[in-house]
Amino acid sequence: MHGASMLRDGVVMLGVGMVFVLLFRRLGLGATLGFLVAGALIGPQAFNLIGDAQGKISVAELGITLLLFIVGLELNLSRLWKMKQDIFAIGLIQVLTCGLAVTLIIHGVAGFSWQAALVLGLPLALSSTAQVLPMLQSAGRLRTPFGERAFAVLLFQDLSIVPLITLVTILSRNPADQQGPPGYLLFIYTVLAITGLVLAGRYLLRPLFRVIGNLGEREMFVFAALFTVTASAAVMEYLHLSTALGAFVAGVMLADSPYRHELEADVEPFRSILLGLFFLAVGMLLDLHVIADRPFFVIGMALALIATKAAIIFAIGMAFRMNWRGALALGLLLSQGGEFGFVLFAQAQRAFLIEPAAVSVFSAVVTLSMATTPFLMMVTARFREAPQVTGDREGPRADGANALVVGYGRFGQTVSQMLIAAGVPVTLIDTDIEMIDVAAEFGAKVYYGDGTRLDLLRQAGASEAELILFCIDGDQLDADLIEGVHEAFPKAAIFARTYDRRALIKLKGSPIAGVVREVMESAIKMGRMAMAAIDIDPAEAERAEDMYRARDKERLKAQYETGDVRAARDRIITSDEREEIFAATRRELAVDADAASEPVGAEELGRGQEP
């Protein structure tokens, strides 16, 4: 019966959550609000379809941990250093000033004790990463200077949850918490734990993922990724520290590894599901009766929160030399409360610092403030500056990479180096661990992963890429795969290397910009070199090449149209008919010399093109 109850709860939560997320996405309000409203409706305060919300949120909090792990994967140390001013100056000032201002408002208006006001006000200074980042992505501004500054502030807010949880522990009135380690010891534990995770990431995790990569078992990557997150979180929990901090540090330690995109692609589905369940559980925990008893307080506090944060962030932006339009946009974008507020409110309740009623009221304040953000951005759209593409690009996902090269063997190396020589930013993906290691010795950054997976391509930056080039060997590509890549990433021109004409024919009808048979041009070049070695006249060698190209073009056209590799067998050049073919070819060349002397057009097949 217990298993049946869990299954029923799962069906209800996932079904109702899906419906409301689709509805709220359609309305432009975001998935987070959809989950919260769905949770409130299925919870005990409304239709009472689901029980044990507290138990479910304990499991779903792993979604927050996974979110911090993915944020960590986004931040290699070089990028962290590059963004240090935005993160540690603007972010720190924003959290402190907004947190203290909201604390004073709560203390003065609601009459809470200063401890209660502090554990409510400081979390309200944090904005919603889960809401803001998708808004920036959909608007195409995540990789602009404005988007990077917003991301930097959000990152500091995410990092600040650690000291805020520590503050709640220090102020705790719960006897169980007071029996834990003192504050100074928690600080020592934090330093030791971070150091240990850094060493583990370098000397244990990277070798582990290298072994798994050599095995080629994708399932083991999923297991290892989840083990990394849960193990780092468990270590932190054992030391009475933030589980989210452990996951974040583990992510940062793997941000520079070749396995970054594979890890992101494998963890992302679990993160999305668990984070959605977390918001559902938060909605279920909302005490709607308490909110109904104080509607004006909830609305007034939400408006005060939005106005206070927007004004302070606007002033900070102006102080850091943003133009007024950008500063206004930043203030409005980050004016809401965030998902970490729910976590910290629950922590403060367990610490006996605030009552459950206060948790419901201020959770409603956060939810209402989040609901206003899309409307605020729409209303002020005409006041804000148009997106500007940043010219400073570095790193595969954060840089808006122009080209993705899948496969870094002898073929992919030549293609990528030509693009790099032309000034085109390139992201390289391969599954050969030894090749990745060798490339690193020569200064090339190659990421591990199966480049035929749409989720991995998306993590590697395919949504912003202008070129996607499949340089993998063998017969791994077909028209369905190319069609799927084109539908997922319509901005990118797709090029492919094929093993032979059979593989090329498999791509018939696909939306591809160009196809190259991998050995054709090199074989033709060797033929020319061989003729030169035996003193064949250069003009005769040129005619021989033209003859071969013209006949091969005819043959490939027939094969492509019929799908039969045996078509136009009579067009294969043999010694017995060489003179006859040469005479016919010479007449063809006289009619259309340019067309016959071009490199074979079948190597640039696209939808509707003839070979």
LOMINU-923375 format. One record per residue (C-alpha): x, z, y. Coordinates in steps of 0.001 Angstrom, whole numbers. Layout:
N
+---------+---------+---------+
:    east :      up :   north :
+---------+---------+---------+
:       X :       Z :       Y :
...
+---------+---------+---------+
END
This chain:
611
+---------+---------+---------+
:    east :      up :   north :
+---------+---------+---------+
:       0 :       0 :       0 :
:    2859 :     779 :    2326 :
:    4350 :   -2650 :    1686 :
:     997 :   -4319 :    2304 :
:     630 :   -2365 :    5548 :
:    4070 :   -3489 :    6748 :
:    3232 :   -7083 :    5859 :
:     -78 :   -6870 :    7734 :
:    1644 :   -5329 :   10767 :
:    4242 :   -8082 :   10709 :
:    1606 :  -10803 :   10591 :
:    -329 :   -9249 :   13494 :
:    2747 :   -8645 :   15670 :
:    4265 :  -12073 :   15121 :
:     947 :  -13928 :   15393 :
:    -322 :  -12219 :   18556 :
:    3164 :  -12273 :   20091 :
:    3473 :  -16014 :   19453 :
:     103 :  -16752 :   21055 :
:     812 :  -14741 :   24201 :
:    4356 :  -16038 :   24603 :
:    3094 :  -19617 :   24410 :
:     374 :  -18792 :   26944 :
:    2711 :  -17015 :   29363 :
:    5328 :  -19746 :   29046 :
:    2624 :  -22254 :   29902 :
:    1753 :  -20220 :   32992 :
:    5422 :  -20002 :   33979 :
:    5543 :  -16203 :   33569 :
:    8171 :  -16023 :   30822 :
:    8276 :  -14791 :   27244 :
:    9093 :  -11166 :   28114 :
:    5766 :  -10549 :   29855 :
:    3947 :  -12277 :   27031 :
:    5435 :   -9856 :   24501 :
:    4671 :   -6823 :   26680 :
:    1022 :   -7776 :   27206 :
:     617 :   -8640 :   23521 :
:    2042 :   -5242 :   22573 :
:    -301 :   -3426 :   24935 :
:   -3321 :   -5198 :   23449 :
:   -2473 :   -4565 :   19785 :
:   -1327 :    -992 :   20464 :
:   -3240 :    2266 :   20096 :
:   -4475 :    2209 :   23711 :
:   -6390 :   -1061 :   23309 :
:   -7447 :   -2640 :   19989 :
:   -5300 :    -319 :   17841 :
:   -4262 :   -3055 :   15416 :
:    -792 :   -1613 :   14794 :
:     476 :    1917 :   14225 :
:    3844 :    3687 :   14431 :
:    5064 :    1989 :   17595 :
:    7864 :    4553 :   17943 :
:    9222 :    3700 :   14501 :
:    9134 :      -1 :   15242 :
:   10944 :     334 :   18547 :
:   13758 :    2229 :   16805 :
:   14387 :    -831 :   14637 :
:   13730 :   -3349 :   17403 :
:   16321 :   -1716 :   19695 :
:   18843 :   -3610 :   17588 :
:   17675 :   -6616 :   19607 :
:   19164 :   -5055 :   22749 :
:   22398 :   -4500 :   20826 :
:   22486 :   -8147 :   19733 :
:   21771 :   -9235 :   23318 :
:   24858 :   -7355 :   24508 :
:   26922 :   -8881 :   21690 :
:   25960 :  -12392 :   22830 :
:   26670 :  -11460 :   26464 :
:   30114 :  -10312 :   25307 :
:   30708 :  -13630 :   23537 :
:   30074 :  -15364 :   26866 :
:   32918 :  -13485 :   28538 :
:   36447 :  -14180 :   27553 :
:   38938 :  -12041 :   29432 :
:   40108 :  -14892 :   31655 :
:   36561 :  -15528 :   32887 :
:   36012 :  -11803 :   33373 :
:   39101 :  -11692 :   35562 :
:   37992 :  -14754 :   37496 :
:   34617 :  -13127 :   38261 :
:   36025 :   -9649 :   38895 :
:   34916 :   -9457 :   42550 :
:   31334 :  -10475 :   41829 :
:   31119 :   -8190 :   38796 :
:   32899 :   -5071 :   39962 :
:   32244 :   -5271 :   43705 :
:   28808 :   -6808 :   44220 :
:   27501 :   -5472 :   40902 :
:   28725 :   -1919 :   41482 :
:   27431 :   -1780 :   45075 :
:   24064 :   -3198 :   44002 :
:   23493 :    -708 :   41184 :
:   24542 :    2318 :   43255 :
:   22704 :    1444 :   46473 :
:   19503 :     238 :   44798 :
:   19536 :    3108 :   42312 :
:   19993 :    5810 :   44940 :
:   17438 :    4240 :   47296 :
:   14778 :    4085 :   44562 :
:   15694 :    7636 :   43499 :
:   15017 :    8904 :   47046 :
:   11670 :    7069 :   47117 :
:   10589 :    8577 :   43790 :
:   11746 :   12056 :   44783 :
:   10029 :   11864 :   48158 :
:    6789 :   10117 :   47210 :
:    6121 :   11386 :   43693 :
:    7654 :   14831 :   44062 :
:    9783 :   14628 :   40907 :
:   12802 :   16902 :   40534 :
:   16062 :   15306 :   41534 :
:   17159 :   15075 :   37867 :
:   13928 :   13287 :   36894 :
:   14060 :   11053 :   39982 :
:   17670 :   10125 :   39169 :
:   16989 :    9149 :   35534 :
:   14033 :    7060 :   36747 :
:   15583 :    5578 :   39884 :
:   18945 :    4461 :   38504 :
:   17425 :    2483 :   35593 :
:   15073 :     770 :   38041 :
:   18150 :    -616 :   39811 :
:   18747 :   -2787 :   36733 :
:   17127 :   -6230 :   36593 :
:   15877 :   -8193 :   33595 :
:   18634 :  -10255 :   31995 :
:   16126 :  -11523 :   29431 :
:   13911 :  -12894 :   32226 :
:   16419 :  -14033 :   34857 :
:   18841 :  -16011 :   32686 :
:   16151 :  -18329 :   31248 :
:   14835 :  -18894 :   34788 :
:   18307 :  -19907 :   35964 :
:   18763 :  -22186 :   32958 :
:   15424 :  -23941 :   33387 :
:   16162 :  -24482 :   37088 :
:   19615 :  -25904 :   36299 :
:   21356 :  -23244 :   38387 :
:   23100 :  -21086 :   35810 :
:   26416 :  -22880 :   36251 :
:   26276 :  -23192 :   40026 :
:   28103 :  -20708 :   42290 :
:   24744 :  -19015 :   42946 :
:   23967 :  -18771 :   39231 :
:   27408 :  -17400 :   38389 :
:   27037 :  -14721 :   41060 :
:   23616 :  -13727 :   39721 :
:   25051 :  -13647 :   36206 :
:   27923 :  -11454 :   37372 :
:   25505 :   -8914 :   38876 :
:   23402 :   -8943 :   35711 :
:   26528 :   -8427 :   33643 :
:   27532 :   -5335 :   35599 :
:   23989 :   -4042 :   35258 :
:   24203 :   -4532 :   31487 :
:   27536 :   -2716 :   31428 :
:   26175 :     136 :   33545 :
:   23746 :    1152 :   30809 :
:   26674 :    2935 :   29144 :
:   27411 :    5405 :   31981 :
:   23663 :    5767 :   32601 :
:   23066 :    6823 :   28988 :
:   26013 :    9194 :   29326 :
:   24447 :   10617 :   32505 :
:   21147 :   11222 :   30691 :
:   23052 :   13009 :   27921 :
:   24855 :   15225 :   30438 :
:   21606 :   16134 :   32235 :
:   19701 :   16608 :   28959 :
:   17526 :   19694 :   28484 :
:   17153 :   18956 :   24762 :
:   18945 :   21642 :   22731 :
:   20013 :   19039 :   20185 :
:   21742 :   16987 :   22895 :
:   23368 :   20044 :   24409 :
:   24965 :   20807 :   21077 :
:   26747 :   17461 :   21216 :
:   30181 :   16840 :   22733 :
:   30690 :   17610 :   26448 :
:   30982 :   14865 :   29040 :
:   34784 :   14800 :   29255 :
:   34982 :   14472 :   25473 :
:   32479 :   11607 :   25557 :
:   34787 :    9836 :   28015 :
:   37737 :   10287 :   25647 :
:   35620 :    9066 :   22750 :
:   34645 :    6001 :   24774 :
:   38271 :    5068 :   25512 :
:   39337 :    5614 :   21900 :
:   36351 :    3708 :   20534 :
:   36936 :     709 :   22807 :
:   40630 :     675 :   21881 :
:   39729 :     833 :   18203 :
:   37236 :   -1999 :   18509 :
:   39762 :   -4138 :   20370 :
:   42331 :   -3626 :   17595 :
:   39720 :   -4213 :   14897 :
:   38618 :   -7418 :   16574 :
:   42152 :   -8740 :   16708 :
:   43528 :   -7631 :   13354 :
:   40447 :   -7388 :   11141 :
:   37574 :   -9522 :   12458 :
:   39501 :  -12695 :   13272 :
:   41240 :  -12809 :    9852 :
:   37872 :  -12091 :    8209 :
:   36186 :  -15009 :    9955 :
:   39166 :  -17221 :    9149 :
:   38730 :  -16492 :    5422 :
:   34979 :  -17177 :    5652 :
:   35629 :  -20385 :    7562 :
:   37965 :  -21608 :    4824 :
:   35255 :  -20903 :    2249 :
:   32770 :  -22980 :    4254 :
:   29887 :  -20603 :    3476 :
:   27524 :  -20486 :    6449 :
:   25520 :  -17625 :    4914 :
:   28646 :  -15478 :    4880 :
:   29091 :  -16139 :    8588 :
:   25598 :  -14759 :    9196 :
:   26366 :  -11692 :    7082 :
:   29715 :  -11142 :    8794 :
:   28217 :  -11572 :   12282 :
:   25461 :   -9026 :   11618 :
:   27982 :   -6695 :    9980 :
:   30194 :   -6906 :   13080 :
:   27320 :   -5973 :   15385 :
:   25872 :   -3197 :   13244 :
:   29261 :   -1701 :   12352 :
:   30410 :   -1550 :   15987 :
:   27043 :     -61 :   16975 :
:   27212 :    2492 :   14132 :
:   30684 :    3644 :   15190 :
:   29433 :    4222 :   18729 :
:   26317 :    6019 :   17529 :
:   28437 :    8323 :   15361 :
:   30453 :    9242 :   18451 :
:   27260 :    9850 :   20500 :
:   28009 :    6756 :   22603 :
:   26045 :    3623 :   23494 :
:   25490 :    1276 :   20572 :
:   25134 :   -1568 :   23079 :
:   28655 :    -886 :   24381 :
:   30108 :   -1270 :   20890 :
:   28368 :   -4602 :   20372 :
:   29452 :   -5815 :   23812 :
:   33111 :   -4977 :   23201 :
:   32983 :   -6696 :   19799 :
:   31570 :   -9788 :   21510 :
:   34269 :   -9819 :   24197 :
:   36976 :   -9534 :   21531 :
:   35614 :  -12632 :   19781 :
:   34912 :  -14623 :   22966 :
:   38325 :  -16293 :   22826 :
:   38192 :  -16949 :   19080 :
:   37436 :  -20368 :   17567 :
:   34327 :  -18874 :   15925 :
:   32460 :  -18081 :   19120 :
:   29857 :  -20861 :   18957 :
:   29233 :  -20388 :   15231 :
:   28635 :  -16669 :   15824 :
:   26282 :  -17328 :   18737 :
:   24286 :  -19861 :   16737 :
:   24001 :  -17494 :   13751 :
:   23109 :  -14338 :   15706 :
:   20743 :  -15934 :   18239 :
:   17663 :  -16170 :   15937 :
:   17966 :  -12486 :   14984 :
:   18462 :  -11535 :   18629 :
:   15385 :  -13480 :   19702 :
:   13156 :  -11995 :   17002 :
:   14312 :   -8394 :   17415 :
:   14216 :   -8558 :   21206 :
:   10678 :   -9909 :   21025 :
:    9693 :   -7067 :   18684 :
:   11331 :   -4619 :   21091 :
:    9134 :   -5791 :   23979 :
:    6091 :   -5754 :   21698 :
:    6831 :   -2147 :   20748 :
:    7343 :   -1215 :   24418 :
:    3930 :   -2684 :   25214 :
:    2401 :    -701 :   22348 :
:    3875 :    2524 :   23729 :
:    2337 :    2043 :   27184 :
:    -324 :    4684 :   27824 :
:   -2970 :    2528 :   29475 :
:   -5180 :    5540 :   30267 :
:   -2418 :    7143 :   32345 :
:   -1893 :    3860 :   34166 :
:   -5650 :    3465 :   34752 :
:   -5751 :    6945 :   36266 :
:   -3070 :    6034 :   38833 :
:   -3391 :    2284 :   39532 :
:   -2526 :    2529 :   43218 :
:     608 :    4519 :   42467 :
:    1753 :    1913 :   39901 :
:    1072 :   -1000 :   42240 :
:    2573 :     754 :   45259 :
:    5702 :    1805 :   43370 :
:    6150 :   -1718 :   41989 :
:    5888 :   -3186 :   45493 :
:    8285 :    -565 :   46851 :
:   10758 :   -1360 :   44068 :
:   10611 :   -5098 :   44744 :
:   10907 :   -4727 :   48516 :
:   13749 :   -2202 :   48293 :
:   15837 :   -4157 :   45814 :
:   15233 :   -7510 :   47509 :
:   16221 :   -6121 :   50936 :
:   19355 :   -4344 :   49670 :
:   20555 :   -7295 :   47561 :
:   19902 :   -9637 :   50492 :
:   22052 :   -7398 :   52731 :
:   24821 :   -7232 :   50088 :
:   24779 :  -11027 :   49739 :
:   25111 :  -11472 :   53492 :
:   27957 :   -8924 :   53546 :
:   29785 :  -10999 :   50936 :
:   29411 :  -14162 :   53035 :
:   26526 :  -15824 :   51212 :
:   24309 :  -17950 :   53416 :
:   20942 :  -16378 :   54166 :
:   19064 :  -18737 :   51855 :
:   21258 :  -17886 :   48895 :
:   21186 :  -14170 :   49682 :
:   17381 :  -14246 :   49914 :
:   17104 :  -16112 :   46610 :
:   19447 :  -13625 :   44933 :
:   17458 :  -10677 :   46271 :
:   14121 :  -12049 :   45072 :
:   15522 :  -13157 :   41722 :
:   16880 :   -9675 :   40931 :
:   14097 :   -7654 :   42552 :
:   12323 :   -6677 :   39330 :
:   13007 :   -3865 :   36885 :
:   14554 :   -4735 :   33541 :
:   14404 :   -4213 :   29804 :
:   17099 :   -1542 :   29869 :
:   14735 :     569 :   31954 :
:   12534 :     942 :   28874 :
:   15542 :    2081 :   26839 :
:   16681 :    4599 :   29445 :
:   13181 :    5963 :   30060 :
:   12821 :    6649 :   26332 :
:   16245 :    8292 :   26324 :
:   15267 :   10470 :   29285 :
:   12046 :   11493 :   27536 :
:   13970 :   12541 :   24422 :
:   16261 :   14543 :   26711 :
:   13198 :   16442 :   28077 :
:   13910 :   15162 :   31591 :
:   10582 :   13349 :   32073 :
:    7127 :   13541 :   30495 :
:    5652 :   10789 :   28271 :
:    3127 :   10061 :   31039 :
:    5968 :    9285 :   33451 :
:    7467 :    6917 :   30868 :
:    4170 :    4998 :   30670 :
:    3704 :    4855 :   34443 :
:    7215 :    3660 :   35238 :
:    7253 :    1273 :   32289 :
:    4144 :    -232 :   33869 :
:    5991 :    -414 :   37192 :
:    8789 :   -2378 :   35496 :
:    6295 :   -4672 :   33767 :
:    4367 :   -5357 :   36986 :
:    7566 :   -6040 :   38923 :
:    8664 :   -8510 :   36247 :
:    5317 :  -10283 :   36520 :
:    5860 :  -10922 :   40233 :
:    9280 :  -12585 :   39943 :
:    8118 :  -16089 :   38884 :
:    5522 :  -16085 :   41670 :
:    8046 :  -14912 :   44261 :
:   10437 :  -17695 :   43255 :
:    7672 :  -20320 :   43420 :
:    6381 :  -19134 :   46800 :
:    9853 :  -19088 :   48369 :
:   11103 :  -22307 :   46720 :
:   11029 :  -24301 :   49954 :
:   13141 :  -21700 :   51734 :
:   15934 :  -21731 :   49194 :
:   18845 :  -24137 :   49013 :
:   18932 :  -26976 :   46512 :
:   21180 :  -26550 :   43432 :
:   24816 :  -27457 :   43938 :
:   27022 :  -28303 :   40995 :
:   30144 :  -26185 :   40835 :
:   33398 :  -28058 :   40732 :
:   35376 :  -25275 :   39101 :
:   34793 :  -25571 :   35381 :
:   36469 :  -23672 :   32618 :
:   35374 :  -22848 :   29070 :
:   32911 :  -24618 :   26816 :
:   29567 :  -23035 :   27609 :
:   30169 :  -21727 :   31088 :
:   31659 :  -24875 :   32498 :
:   28963 :  -27523 :   32065 :
:   31286 :  -29481 :   29773 :
:   31005 :  -33233 :   30170 :
:   31915 :  -34180 :   26607 :
:   31553 :  -32699 :   23133 :
:   33902 :  -34105 :   20503 :
:   32826 :  -33212 :   16973 :
:   35770 :  -33567 :   14602 :
:   39387 :  -33047 :   15636 :
:   41227 :  -35038 :   13016 :
:   43483 :  -37997 :   13759 :
:   40523 :  -39965 :   15165 :
:   39055 :  -37153 :   17272 :
:   42452 :  -36209 :   18663 :
:   42974 :  -39682 :   20106 :
:   39459 :  -39861 :   21582 :
:   39657 :  -36389 :   23131 :
:   43124 :  -36901 :   24601 :
:   42020 :  -40160 :   26232 :
:   39031 :  -38373 :   27785 :
:   41182 :  -35461 :   28957 :
:   43689 :  -37937 :   30437 :
:   40796 :  -39419 :   32411 :
:   39896 :  -35977 :   33780 :
:   36830 :  -35429 :   31585 :
:   36307 :  -31788 :   30465 :
:   36069 :  -31733 :   26662 :
:   34809 :  -29185 :   24133 :
:   36199 :  -29648 :   20614 :
:   34432 :  -28613 :   17391 :
:   35734 :  -28770 :   13814 :
:   35286 :  -27004 :   10471 :
:   38898 :  -27296 :    9300 :
:   40507 :  -23886 :    9856 :
:   44040 :  -25181 :    9306 :
:   43484 :  -27949 :   11844 :
:   42139 :  -25407 :   14335 :
:   45251 :  -23253 :   13883 :
:   47601 :  -26229 :   14246 :
:   45754 :  -27421 :   17344 :
:   46150 :  -23962 :   18888 :
:   49932 :  -24238 :   18462 :
:   49834 :  -27343 :   20665 :
:   47582 :  -25761 :   23275 :
:   44272 :  -27317 :   22206 :
:   41204 :  -25046 :   22011 :
:   39095 :  -26082 :   19019 :
:   35964 :  -24141 :   18076 :
:   34869 :  -23622 :   14506 :
:   31454 :  -24906 :   13495 :
:   29370 :  -27634 :   11902 :
:   28815 :  -30083 :   14746 :
:   25865 :  -31717 :   12989 :
:   23774 :  -28553 :   13587 :
:   21584 :  -28748 :   16667 :
:   21727 :  -24991 :   17283 :
:   25515 :  -25004 :   17290 :
:   25660 :  -28052 :   19572 :
:   23326 :  -26259 :   21953 :
:   25551 :  -23160 :   21974 :
:   28581 :  -25363 :   22635 :
:   27007 :  -26819 :   25788 :
:   25324 :  -30019 :   24570 :
:   22416 :  -29496 :   26973 :
:   24788 :  -30124 :   29888 :
:   27078 :  -32651 :   28168 :
:   27226 :  -36238 :   29321 :
:   28855 :  -37426 :   26105 :
:   28553 :  -36372 :   22473 :
:   31084 :  -38080 :   20227 :
:   30914 :  -37679 :   16445 :
:   34456 :  -38291 :   15251 :
:   33971 :  -36804 :   11789 :
:   35113 :  -38694 :    8734 :
:   33112 :  -39538 :    5637 :
:   29466 :  -40554 :    5488 :
:   27760 :  -37593 :    7206 :
:   25696 :  -39341 :    9872 :
:   22345 :  -41078 :    9613 :
:   19633 :  -42323 :   11958 :
:   17529 :  -39148 :   11623 :
:   20424 :  -36938 :   12722 :
:   21224 :  -39143 :   15720 :
:   17531 :  -39243 :   16624 :
:   17354 :  -35433 :   16496 :
:   20448 :  -35049 :   18659 :
:   19085 :  -37539 :   21190 :
:   15710 :  -35779 :   21395 :
:   17367 :  -32376 :   21811 :
:   19958 :  -33556 :   24366 :
:   18578 :  -36672 :   26101 :
:   21144 :  -36520 :   28927 :
:   24069 :  -37242 :   26587 :
:   25269 :  -40680 :   25489 :
:   26002 :  -40491 :   21752 :
:   28934 :  -42242 :   20093 :
:   29850 :  -42177 :   16411 :
:   32701 :  -42995 :   14082 :
:   31552 :  -44505 :   10792 :
:   33439 :  -44867 :    7539 :
:   32453 :  -48465 :    6818 :
:   29701 :  -51009 :    7303 :
:   27422 :  -49159 :    4866 :
:   27595 :  -46052 :    7059 :
:   27016 :  -48190 :   10141 :
:   23901 :  -49765 :    8624 :
:   22488 :  -46256 :    8013 :
:   22367 :  -45803 :   11809 :
:   20033 :  -48764 :   12292 :
:   17396 :  -48064 :   14919 :
:   18995 :  -44844 :   16172 :
:   19404 :  -44182 :   19929 :
:   23163 :  -44469 :   19863 :
:   25402 :  -45758 :   22639 :
:   28267 :  -46935 :   20464 :
:   29570 :  -47050 :   16890 :
:   33121 :  -47686 :   15719 :
:   34208 :  -48429 :   12165 :
:   37174 :  -46158 :   11834 :
:   39842 :  -48540 :   10457 :
:   38724 :  -51952 :   11654 :
:   40814 :  -52295 :   14822 :
:   43908 :  -50759 :   13241 :
:   43589 :  -53097 :   10245 :
:   43279 :  -56117 :   12534 :
:   46346 :  -54952 :   14435 :
:   48347 :  -54653 :   11221 :
:   47265 :  -58162 :   10261 :
:   48590 :  -59452 :   13579 :
:   51851 :  -57568 :   13119 :
:   52224 :  -59010 :    9602 :
:   51711 :  -62558 :   10872 :
:   54280 :  -61992 :   13609 :
:   56780 :  -60764 :   11031 :
:   56697 :  -64114 :    9203 :
:   56886 :  -66144 :   12408 :
:   53342 :  -67483 :   12445 :
:   52685 :  -69090 :   15786 :
:   50952 :  -66623 :   18181 :
:   48239 :  -69161 :   18959 :
:   47567 :  -69594 :   15237 :
:   47441 :  -65798 :   14827 :
:   44971 :  -65602 :   17700 :
:   42779 :  -68230 :   16052 :
:   42922 :  -66340 :   12751 :
:   41797 :  -63135 :   14451 :
:   38997 :  -64939 :   16280 :
:   37920 :  -66519 :   13018 :
:   37775 :  -63171 :   11249 :
:   35935 :  -61447 :   14078 :
:   33331 :  -64213 :   14365 :
:   32669 :  -64352 :   10620 :
:   32585 :  -60578 :   10288 :
:   30168 :  -60420 :   13187 :
:   27813 :  -62883 :   11508 :
:   28040 :  -61061 :    8206 :
:   27441 :  -57643 :    9736 :
:   24474 :  -58958 :   11693 :
:   22828 :  -60179 :    8508 :
:   23606 :  -56917 :    6696 :
:   22255 :  -54873 :    9574 :
:   18999 :  -56836 :    9784 :
:   18323 :  -56803 :    6037 :
:   19834 :  -53444 :    5177 :
:   21609 :  -55145 :    2260 :
:   25390 :  -54885 :    2166 :
:   25501 :  -57995 :     -41 :
:   23890 :  -60203 :    2602 :
:   25863 :  -63202 :    3975 :
:   28469 :  -63019 :    1248 :
:   29239 :  -66665 :    1952 :
:   30733 :  -65628 :    5300 :
:   33677 :  -63831 :    3659 :
:   36835 :  -65785 :    4268 :
:   38586 :  -67114 :    1128 :
:   41725 :  -69224 :     735 :
:   39844 :  -72188 :    -773 :
:   37497 :  -72622 :    2168 :
:   39859 :  -71541 :    4909 :
:   40219 :  -75017 :    6429 :
:   36489 :  -75677 :    6378 :
:   35720 :  -72311 :    7917 :
:   38413 :  -72745 :   10534 :
:   36997 :  -76088 :   11628 :
:   33489 :  -74685 :   11879 :
:   34698 :  -71604 :   13717 :
:   36675 :  -73757 :   16161 :
:   33514 :  -75693 :   16990 :
:   31666 :  -72390 :   17540 :
:   34423 :  -71126 :   19800 :
:   34261 :  -74282 :   21855 :
:   30556 :  -73688 :   22465 :
:   30829 :  -69996 :   23332 :
:   34465 :  -69009 :   23653 :
:   33845 :  -65752 :   25454 :
:   31299 :  -64394 :   22994 :
:   33402 :  -65283 :   19974 :
:   36629 :  -63805 :   21330 :
:   35136 :  -60409 :   22253 :
:   35619 :  -57384 :   19970 :
:   32774 :  -57262 :   17492 :
:   29538 :  -56310 :   19202 :
:   28248 :  -54575 :   16091 :
:   30488 :  -51704 :   16965 :
:   28162 :  -50901 :   19860 :
:   24853 :  -50745 :   18069 :
:   21953 :  -49142 :   19858 :
:   18221 :  -49101 :   19451 :
:   16967 :  -52651 :   19666 :
:   20503 :  -54119 :   19901 :
:   21649 :  -56842 :   17587 :
:   25072 :  -56558 :   15983 :
+---------+---------+---------+
END
